[in-house]
């Protein structure tokens, strides 16, 4: 019997193998074969054609069948370093290992020593290193490298060393050369070499790889090939390590039998996880995907401009409500047909927008899956599991028999036409784990996932791998800060190199931003940008860098049947109002909509939104309004209280089930006071808008929430038949708006705190651009899309030359903005990986290293080094619970929902319900609350709550009567109506 048979890879810590009647440990060769079989299934069923091509060049000399086997073989060797005393000594030593495993350890060690494994006299005394680093160290030598580091005198096999380093990152961080070098002391190569060689030979024979030709085939020089390989190995290893899919192998059976079982179980696992790529119907047309609609002229132009084959970058600039999302989904369908992509990821600016869009994606999947019965749809953000829709997807992914067995009959009563169990979009709990949401064929989440994908962090390559197999759709592209735009450019360059496609949607996009995105795409393809002198709001760039611009959206566009198929020009009448204060503004709002009308007031800050809400609620009855007719919506509240408000707005102010008729749930009047959470991607329609002064692109975006649904036009109150926007101005000196922050040293004791949200220059330049267009009555007649590009370029282009106080204001604030932009650009350049250097050379694997200091994309890691998606300090997430007078902890103030804080089995229905409730009670406390005057106590000092579900969590206890914190961050309060306050 081969010595390597006694190298164990897994031990039965969860007692699953024991319950099956299997062995207590699984041989390394068995796990290697399981991983190889998973690679084979993922290659055949998950990877797009573009990934095959990249991997074929890197591992098969251009031949896909050869590359498939080579990648299977290399992936099988990822745990080679487990053949070392420092790893093998861990058998039975965990605090979770009971007598069963300790007894198995003794028996295993006796057999291993008898077989000749070089375990040494004292396993515990041997120097240690992580097993994946040992793999990275020894694998090149074992596969034929004869360089000095590998004990020879020949030239290094760079490809083998690169592949080994990538395998060394299969636990999430690609190791640096120094880290790999330090592993030399952990496994004596002289003692282990013959055993490693036996293992490699047996693996190669079973998979069908010729070891003599291997070194020349392994040349992963292309940056995306490295990421695709690393991500594929990680994913295959995770699937192969799941004991619910794979059984342990007994030494009483032979390796060929193991290999047969591996292939059978891998096929079943990939099927169970629904990892098959999207299989769209090539014959499906627009009306199949979007019944009862016809493509508008600009949509048809974009459809005609897409390449018949190969990836594309598509940039769509069009007003809100014009059909950008439908066009993006059509593009994803077309690109899945032509490029074989396994799905799409839709990146949204906010969680609220992602939640609403998820329903739209699910409806699209009902019509777009082709012959597939179901496919996974993941919602990817921190509080996704708190939403009802995610739990509907989870329930839809379970069979009725499973649900009944788990006591979930109440979830699956007689289905209605809208029952999620009848839908084709489902979700496996597996995709709720960190980073795995992007692996699901269909996913919608925040743009943060894309921003993190090109930064060194734990499992960054798995994020990029998931995106590289899809069409990436980035919505509201104008809404991101310069730092994020830099990260998005880096990600787009990587995705272009990988052969993915990208669709970018925006109502307003400065020329400089569009140019930067196009250059990033062409950088990834290593081609020059080729302009053809065309114009239009639709930009399509193919993989040769050739730009096609098209897509008229004017009101004269007609279909062949004569009906208008382009959105009509949108006319908005803008006036300016010095902010009269909350009481006077509330009175004005009530009087204006007293006879009906739905008004929104968009505030730049939570504090001003809450102040206005309180004033409005206080005087509502005086003006004949009910407090129930006033809605406050902002992001600084517990999801338990915020999500119902978002659902209410979507249900009442969104389109009804019949989009050709007025939503029957639309109220006669309503006052909505909201922050930015209501401006981005929510498909809701107001009759009238008031807004704080904001940058021009934000104002145009906010305007898109007014008179959004034409079906409501005939029923709007007479006073609101014309779309009107009132911009609230904070008056300053010299009849100019106050746009700068408070600064007593510069004679601004008051200032405008909105300047902490938006750059003062953009506020001032926006005001100037609009007043330049003012008519005699002081109002501005805004026509979109005609005015959109000129206004954007005026504000974001070169600074205007203006005299006197306004010129001084623009000069002063412009200098500060340029300084801030320089810092943001420097941050994005220093943090992001780019696939190619400025000279066009591929980034080496040594530059892709990451470690603990980089964190995992959450709040961990070292400040200044860790991967971040936004420059602002991340908030502190804390679970807020109410402590009732009898000491019981509850989720709600009344105490009716007692907190379940017990330990439950993984993926059990009880744990799912518990995690949903805990997420509903998780608050994001702003980082600035923990600094400066009245700083909250650091979370590390909060008293721990000794309950299993709260382990390693920050917890705050609240007084149910007042909402005040009584344990933890004392100084905060939580109100269901107004949210968190300090």
N, C-alpha and C positions, 0 to 999 in steps of 0.2 A: 504494500500500500504506500502511495506517495506521501512523503513527509508533509507536503503543504496541505494535505487533507485536514491536518490537525490545527491549522491556523483558523481561528474562529473570527467571524465578521459580526455576528449578532448573537446576543443571548436572550433567553426567553423571560425578560423582565416583566412583561405583561401577562405571562402565563397562557398566552394564546396557543403556542405550540403544544404545551402540556395538555390543554383541553382537547386538542385535536388528536392526542396520542402520539405526538411527534417528539423529536429530540430537544434537549435543553439549549443547544447552540447550533448555529448554522455555519458551515464551512465557508471560508473566504471565496473559494472557487464557485460555490453555489450562488453567492450574492453577486459575484462578478458576472456570472451567466445571466442572472436575473436582470442586471443593469444593461447588459448587451442586448438582451431581448427587448427591453423597453426602448432602447435606442432604435432598434429595427422597427418597432411599431410606430414610434413617433416620426421616424423618417418617412415611412410609407403613408401615414394617415394624418400627420399634423403639419409637417414642414411644407412651406410653399415652394413652387418651382424655383424661385429666386434663391432660396436658401440652398437647395440642392446644387445649384450652379456654383455658389460660393464655396461650399464644402467640397464639391468635386474637384475644383482647382486646388484646394488646400490639402486634400488628403487622398486624392485618387488620380492624380495626373490628368485631370479633366474627365475621368470616367466615373459616372455616378454610382454604378454598381460596385466598383472597387472602393470608392470613398465610403460608401455605406458600410462595408465590412471593416474597413480600417477604423472608422469612427466607433463602430460597435466594439472592436477589440481594444482600442485605447480607453474607451469609457469603462470597459470591464476592469482595467487595471487601476482605477482611481483609488482603490483602497489597498493597493499593494503594500503600503507602509504599515498596515496592521500586522504584517509579519515582522514584529519587533517585540522585544521583551517589555518595553515601556507601555505598549498597548495591551498585549496579551495578559499582563498581570492584573488588569482591571476586572477580569472575570470574577463575578461573585463578590465584589468589594463595595458595591454601591449600598447606601443605607436602605434602598428599596429592595435589595436582594435578600430573600429569606433563606431558610435552611435548604430549600429545594435547590437553589442555584449554588449555594456554598458547597453542598454535597456534589453537585454536578461539576463544580470547579475542580474539586479534588480528583475526581475520576478523569476529567479531561487532562489535567496536568500530568497525571501518571501515564496516560496513553501518549501524550505528546512527547514526553521525555523518552519513553520507550521507543517511539518512532524515530527519534533523532533530531527533534527541533532544538536549536541551540539556545535554550532558555537560560543557561547559566545557573550557578549554584543558588543565587539569591535574586529573584526577579525584582523585589522591591528596591534593591540597591542600584539597579541599572539606571543610567542617565535617561532623561525623558525628552521627547519632542512630539509634536502633533503628528499623527500618522500621515496626514495628507502632505506634510512637508517632507517626510521620509520618502513618500512616493515621488515627489518632485525632484528630490536629490538623486535617487538611484535609477529611475526609469530610463533616462537617456543612455546610460552605460549598458543597461540590460537589453536595450533594443538596438545597440550597434554603434553608438557614438564612441569614438576613440580619441577624444580630445584629452588634454592634460588633466582637466577636472574629473574626467571619467576613468583615469588611470592609464591612459595611453599617451601617444605622442603625435596623433594625427590632428586634422582640422576638426573643429567642432561641428556637430550636426545641429545647426541653429533651430531647425524645425522640431527636432526631438526635444530640445531644451525648452522651446516655447510651449509645445504640447504638454510637457511635464509640469511646467509652471502653471498652466491653465488647469490641469488636473489637481494641482496643489491648492487651487482655489475653490474646490467643489463644496466646501463648507461656507463659502460666501466671500472670502477675501483672498485675492491672488497674492501669494507671498512675494516679498522682495528677494533679490539674490542673497542678501545677508541672512534673512530668515531661513532660506533653503540651506545655506551653508552651515548654519548652526545645527541642523538635523544630523550632521555627519557623526556626531558622538553617540547618537541614540541607537543605531543599528550597525553592528559590525558587518561590513559588506563582505568580508572574507568568509565569515561564517554563514551568512544568509544568501550569498550569491547563488550557490547551487540550488537552493530551495526556491528562490525567486525564479530562476531559470526554468525549473520544472513546471512551476505554475504558469509561466508565460507560454511555454511550449504547449501545455495541455489546452490552455485557453485559445491559442492560435489555431490549433488543429480542430477544435470543436467549431470555431467560428468560420474557419476557412481562410486564414490570412497567411501569406508567404512572408516569413520574417526576413528572408534574405533581401527582398526588394523594398521592405518597409521604409528604411531610412530615407530613400530618395522620394518616396511618395508623400512624406509628412513635411509640408512646406506652408504652414499657415502664416503667410506674410501679410495678406490682406487684413486690415483691422477688423472688419466685420466678421471674417471667418473665425477669428479668435473668439469673438463674443458669441457667435452662433454655436461654436463648439463647446465653450464653457457653459452656456445656458442649457444646451441640450444634455450635457453630462449631469448638471445639477438636477434638472427635471427628471431625467431617467433614474437617477439615484434616489430621489425622493419617492418616486412611485415604487421602485424596487424595494425600498426600505419599509414599505407599508405592509405590515404583517396581516392585514385584512385581505390583501391581494395575493401574497406569496407565502408559501409554506417552507419550513426548514427541511433541508435534505438530510437524509440518513446515510451514514457510511456503509450501510448494507446494500445500497443501490449504487449504480455506476454513473460517472459523469455524463455519458451520452443520455442516460435517463434523466439526469438533472437538466440537461440542455433542452430536452423535449418538454419537460414540465415548465421550464422557464418560458419557453415560447408560448405555450398554452396559457399560462397565467398572465403573461404580459399582454396578450391579446385581450383577455377578459378584463384586465385592469383598465386598459385604455378605453375599452368599450364602456365600462361602468362609469368612468370619469367623463365620458362624452368628449373625448379629445380629438375626435375626427374633425378635419378641416371643413369649412363651409363648402357645400356642394350646390351652388346656385344654378338655376335653370338658365342656360345661355339664351334661350328663346324668350325669356321674360322681358316685357317692355314696361314702359312707365306706368301704364294703366294697370298692369298686373301687380306692380309694387305699391301703387297709390291709387286705388280704385276711385272712380268718380271724379278724377282730376285729369287735366291735360297739362303737359309741360308748358310753362311760359316761354316766351321767346328767348329770354336770357338763359333759361335752363336748357332749352333745346340747343342753343349755340354752344354752351359748355359741353353738352353731351357729344356734339359733333366734333368738338376740338380735342377730345381725349384720344390718345394714341390707341390704335387697334391692338397693339401688343406692347408689353414693357411697362415699367413703373412710371409714375407721373407725380409732379407737384402741381396742385390745383389751388389757386387763390381766388376766392369768391368775395367780391365786395358788393353788397346790396343792402337795402334798408331792412330793418327788422320787420318780420312778418311777410317778407317777399318770397319765401320758399327756399332759403339757403340750406336748411337742414334736410329737406327732401332731396335737393340736388346732391348734397354730400353723401346721403345714403345710396342714391342711385350710382354715384361714382364708386362707392365701396363695392356695390354689387358688380358693376362692370369690371372693376379691377380684380375682384375675386375670380371672375370668369377668365380673364386674360392672363393673370399672374398666379392663380392658384392660392391666393392668400387664405389663411384659415379663419379670418374674421375681421373685426374692426374694433378699435378703441376710440371712444369719443371723449375728448378732454374738455371739461367745462371749467369756468372760472370759480364756481362756488359749489358747495355740497347741495344747496337747495336746487340749483339748476340741474345738477347731476341726478337728483332724485326724480325731478319731473321728466327729464329727458329719458330716463330709464324706461318709463312707461311707453314712450314713443318708440324706442328701440324695440321693445317687446312686441308692440303692434306690428312694426316693420318685419320682425322675424316671422310672425305668423304667415306672412305672404312671401317671404324671400328665401326660406330655407331649402326650397327645391324638394328633393326626395327625402331629406332628413326629417325624422319625426320630431326630434327635439334637439336643442343645443343650449349650452350653458350661457347665461347672461349674468355677469358679475357687476355689482355696484361697488366701486373702489374708492372708498374714503373712510375716515376714522369712525364715523358714526353710522355707516351703512346698515349695520346689523340692528340698529334701533328702528329702522323704518319698517312699516307694515308690508310694503311692497317686496322687500327682500325676503321676508318670511313667507310671503305668498309664493315667491319663486322657489324657496326651499321646499315648501309643501308640494308644489307642482312637480318637483324633481323626485318625489317619493312615490312609490306605488301605493295604491289604496290599502293593500294588505299590510305594507310596512307601517303606514300611518295608523291603522287600526291596532296593530300589535303594540305600538308605542303609546296608545291611549290618546290619539289625536283625532278621534272621530268627529269632534266638534269643528275641526278645521275642514272637514270634507263632507259636509252635508250635501243634500241634492244640488248638483251644479247648476248655476245659472249661465246664461250666454257669456257673462263676463268672468266666470269662475276661472281663476288662474290655473286650476288643474286641467282645464281644457286647452291651455295655451301651449305653444311650442317652445317658448322661452322658459327655462328652468334653471335651477342652481343647485349644485352639490355643495355641502358644507365645506368640502376640501378647499374651495376657492375663497373662503373667508380668511384663510391664513395669509400672513404677511407676504407680499409679492406675488402670490399665486392668482390674485384677481386678474392681473395682466396676462396670465397664461390662458384663461378662459377664452374660447373663440370669440365671444362677444363680450364687451365690457364698456362701461361708462363710468367715469369718475372725474376727479379734479385734475387740473393741468399739473399739479404738483408731481404726479407720478412721472410725467415726461421730463420735468425739470430735474428730477432726481436721477433719471436713467443715465445721464452722461456725466455723473459725478462719482468719484471714488466713495463707496459706501458698501455696507454689508449687502451682498447679493445684487449689486448694481447691474451685473451682467445678466441676471435673470430678468430684471425689469426690461432691459434693452432687448433681450431675446424674445420676450413676449410681444413687444411692440414691433420688432423686425419681421414678424410673421403676419402682420396685419396691414390694413389701411388705417393710418392714424388721422383722425379728424380733430382739429383744434378749433373750438368755437370761441367767439368773442376775442379774437386775437389782439384787438386794440386794448383790451382791459388789463394787460400785464405790464408790470414795471420793467424798466430797461434791464435790470439784473436778470429777470426771468426770460426776457427776450433773448439775452445772450445765451442762456442755458438751452432755450428752445432751438436756437440756431445750431448749437453743438449737437443736440439730439437729432436734428434733421440731417446734418452731415453724416452722422453714423447710420441713420436709417436709409439714406440714399445709397451709401456704400453697401448696405445689406440687401438692397433691392426692394425695400418697402416703398409704399406710396404714402403721400401726405396730402390732406385736404385742409385748407385754412379758410375759416369763415370770419367775416368781419363786416360790420356796417360801415366802418370808417377805418382806413389803414393809411398812415402816412407813407409817402413814396419811399422815404429812407428805410422804413421798416420792411416794406415789400422787397426793396432791393437787397437788404441784408438776408432775408429769408431765401431769396432766389440764389444769391451767392453761396449760401450754406449748402443748398441742394446741389449746385454744380460742383462745389468743393468735394462733396461726397462722391460724385461721379467722376471727378478729376477731368472735367471738361470746361471749356470757357462758356460764359454766358453769351448767347447769340440772339440779339434783338432783331426783329424784322420790321420795325417801324409801325407796328399796329397799336391800336388803342382799344380800350374797353375795360369793363369792370371784372371780367373773367380772365385770369392769367393761367395758362397751362404750360408747364415746362417739362419736356420729356427727358429721358436719360442721356440724350446727347447735348442737353443744355439749350435746345431751340425753344424759344418763347413764342407762344401763340396767344394773342389778346383778342377777345371777342365779347359778345354779349350785350347788345343794346337793351336798355331797360326803359326806353321812353314810352310815353303814353300812346304813341301811334302804332306800336307793334300789334299786329293782328295775326290770328291763325288763318289757315286756309279756309276756315268756315266763317271768318269775319269777326269772331268774338275777340275781345281784348284778352291777351294772354300774358302781358307784362303788367306789373303793378302800376297803378296810376301814380302820378306825381303826388307827393304828400305836402300839403300846405299847412304850415303851422304859424300862428300869430303870437309873437313873443313880446312881452312887456316886462319892464323892470320895476321892482317894488322895494323900497328901503324896508328892511325887516322891521315890522312894527312891534315885535315882541310877541311872546306866546299867547297872551290873553287876547290881544287885539287880532292876531292872526287867526286864532280859533274862532272868534266871533265872525270874522269875515268869511271863513270857510263855511260855517253853519248857515249864515244868511244867504250866501251865494247858491248853495245846494239845498236850500230849505224845501223847494218844491220838487226835488229829485235830482239825481246825478251822482256819479261815482267819482270822487276826487282822490288823488294821491298827492301827498307831500313828501318829496324825496329829500332827506336830510343827509348831510355828509358825515355826521357823527352820531353815535348812539345817544350821547348826552342830550343833544338838542332835540332828537326825536322823542326821547322820554319826556323832556320838559314840555314839549308841545302836546304830547298825549295827556299828560297830567292836567294841563290847563284845559284841554278840550273835554276831558272826562268830568272835570269839576263844573264846567258851565254848560254841559250838554243839555240838561233838562231845562235850563233857563231859555234855551233857544228852541225847545220843542224836539230835541233829539234824545234818543236813548243811548246810554253808554255801550249797548250791544252793537250800535251802528258805527262804532269807532274801533279800528283794528290797528294795533301796533306790531310792526314786524321788524326785527333786527336779529343779528346773529349772537348777541351777548345774553343768551338765556338758555336754560336747560332745554334739551331737545323735547323733553316731556311736555313742555309748555309751548315751545316754538313750532314744532312740526304740525300740530293741529291748525295753527294759524296759516302756515304755508298751504296745507291741504284745503283749508277753507277758501283761500284766495284762488287757488287753482280750480276748485270745484265751482265756485260762484262766478269768477271773473274770466275763466278760461272758456274755450269753445265747448259747446255741448256735444253729446254723442252724434247728433246730426249737425254737422258744421254748416249746413246751408240755412239753418234757422237760429234765431236768438236762443241763447242758453236759457232754458226755463227756470234755472236756479239763480239767474242774475237778479240781484236785488234792485229796488227802485232807487235807493240811495245808500251810500256808504262813504265813510271817510277813512282812508288808509294812510297811516303815517309810517314811513319805512326808511330804511337805509339802503345801501347798495345791493343788499340781498334781493331786492325786488326788481332791480334794473337789468339783471343779467340772465338772459335766456329763459325767463319765465314767460310762458305764453298766456299773458293776462292783459285785459283791455280796460282802460280807464276813460272817463269822459273828459277829465280836466286834470291838469298837473300844475303843481307848484314845486319849485326846486331851488335848493341852494345853488349859488354860483359854483360851477365846476368846469373842468376842461371841456373844450368844444366836443371832443369825441364822446365824452360821458353825457353831455347834454343831448347830443343827437341820439345816443342810445336810450336815454330816459324818454325822449320824445317818442321813441318807438313803442312805448307802452300806452300811448294815447291814441284813441280811434284806431286801434290795431286790427279789430275785426269788423270788416265792412258790414257784416250781417247785422250789427247793432246800430248802424247809423240812423236808420229810420225811426228807431225808438228812443234816441237820445233826447233829453230835455231840450227845449228850444234854446235856452241860454248856452247850451254846450254843443250846438250843431257844428260850430267851427272849432277845430283843434286849437286850444290855447295853452300856452306855457308861460307862467309867471316866474321870473327869476328873482329870488330874494337876494338883496344886496346888503352887505354890511357897510354903511357909509363911512368914508374916510375923509381926509383933508383934500382940499382943492377939487371937490366934487368928483373925486375918484373913489372906487371901491376900496375898502380895507381888505388887503389880501395877504399881508405879512403877519408873522406870529407876534405875540406880545413881546416887547423889548423896551423896558423903561429907559435904557441907555440911549435908545434911538428915538425917544419921544413917542413911544407906542406902548403906553401902560396897558391898554386894552388889547389891541391887535385882534387878529382873527384866528382862532384855533383850528379852523378848517385848513390852514396852511400846513398843519401836521399831517393832513390826509392827502392834499394835492399841492404840487409845487406852486408857490406864489406867482411865478412868471406865467405859468399856464392859465391861472385864474385871471391875471391882468390882461394877458394877450387875448384870451377868449372874450372878455368884456369889450376890449377895444375893437376886435374884429366884428362883433355884433353891433355895437353902437355906430360903427362906420356905415352900417346898412340900415340904420333907423330912418323911418319915414318922418314926415312932419309931425305926426301925432306921437312920436317917440317909440312906436312899436316897430318890430322887425318882422317882415314877411319871409319866413324861411321856406324854401322849396327844396325838398329832397327827392331824388338824389342829385339834382342839378347843382345845389349849393354845397353839397357835402365835401367834395374834393377841394374846391377853392378855400373853404373855411379851414379844413384840416391843414392845408399847406400854409395858410396865413399864420396859424397858431404854432405849428410844429416846424415850419420852415425858418428862413433867416429872420432875425429880429427886425421889426420895422423901425425906421428912423423917424422919431417923433420928438418934438421940442417940449420944453417946459417940464412941469411936474410929472406928466405922464411918461415922458422920455426918460426922466431920471428913475422913475419906478421900474420901467421895463429894463433899463440898463442894469440897475442894481439887482433885480431879481433874476435877470438872465445870467449874470456872472455866477450867482449862487447855484442856479440850475446846472450850468455847465460843469461846475465843480462837482456837484452831486453825481451828474452823469458820468464823469470821469471815474469817480470812486466805484459806481455800480459796474461800469464796464470792466474796470480792473478786477473787481471781485468775481465776475462771471468768467473772465479769462483765466484767473488763477485757480478757480475751483473746477472748471469743466474739463473733461477729456475731449480732445478733438482727434478724429481718426487720422488726420494727416498734419504734418508740420507745415509751416508757412512756405517751405521749399517743396512741398508735395510729397515728402517721405512718409511712409507708414509709421505709425506710432509703435514702438517696440513693446513687448509684453512687460518689460521691466517698468515701464511708465504707467502700467495699469494696476499697480499694486495698491492695496488698501489694507486698513487694519482697524483696531478698536477705536483709535482716535477719530476716524472718519464717521463713526456711528452707523446707524441703519436707516437714516432718512427720517427718523423721529426726533426726539429731543436728546438722544444720547450722543456720546462722542465729546470731543474737546472743542470748546468755543473757539471759533476762528479757523478750525480745521474740518469740523464735521460737515457732512453734506446737508444743505438746506435748500428749500424751494423758494424761500422769500428771505429778504435781507433782515426784516424785522425779527426781533427775538421771538422764538416760539412761545406760545402760551403754556401755562401749566395746567395739565388735565387733572381734574379732581372729581371724585365721586361725592355728590352731595346727598345726604340722607337726613331725614327728620327723626329726632329723638323724642318720642312721645313721653308724657309724664310718667308712665309705668315702665320706662326704660326700653321699650320695644323700638326697634329701628324700622322706619317705613319709607317707601318711595314717595308718598304724598303727604301733604300737610294734615289731612284728616285722619291718617292712620289706617285707612281702609285697605291699603296695599302694603302689607307687611313685607319687608325686604327678605328675600330668600338669599342667605349668605352661606349656605351649606356647600359641600363639595359634591359635584355631579360628574358622571362619566363623560368623557369627551364625545362631542357630537350627539349627546342624548337630547331628547326633547326638553327635559328639565333644564339642562345647561343652556340650551338655545334660548329658552324663555328668560332664564336668569341673565344671560349676557345682554339680551335686548333691554331688559329693565335697567341694568347697570349703565348701559350706554345712554338710555333716556335720561339718566340722572348724572351724566358726566358733563361737567362744565369746563370750558376753556377759560382760565383766568389770565387776563392780559399780563404779559411779562413786566410792563411798567408799573403794575400795582405792587411789585415786590422791590421797587427802588424808590429813592427820593423820600420826600416827606410823607408821613403816614404809611410807610411801607408795610406790607403784610409780612408776617413771620415766614421765613423760608420753609418750604414744604418738608424739608428733612427734619424740622423740629416739631411737626404736628404729631399729636399723640396717635400711635397706631391703634387700629381696631382689630382685635385678635379673632377674626373670623376667616375661614378658609377662602371665601370668594374675594376677600379684600386684601389678601396677601400681596405685598409689593405694590400696593395702590395708595395714592394720596387720598385721604378721606376727610371731609368736613361734615360736622354734625350741625344741624340747624334747629332752632327753636320753632316748633310748628305754629305758634301763635303769632310771632313777629317776623319769622324768616331770617332772623339774625343768627350768625354763626356762633356757636357756643363751644366748639372744639375744632381746632385746626386754624384756618386763616381768619381768626377773629378780626372783625372789622368789615366783613362783607355781609350783605343781605341778599336774599333771593325772593323776588316777588313773582308769582305766576303771571301777573299782568305786565310788569315793566322790566323784569329780568334781573340780572345781577348788578349790584352797585357796591361801591366801596365808600 
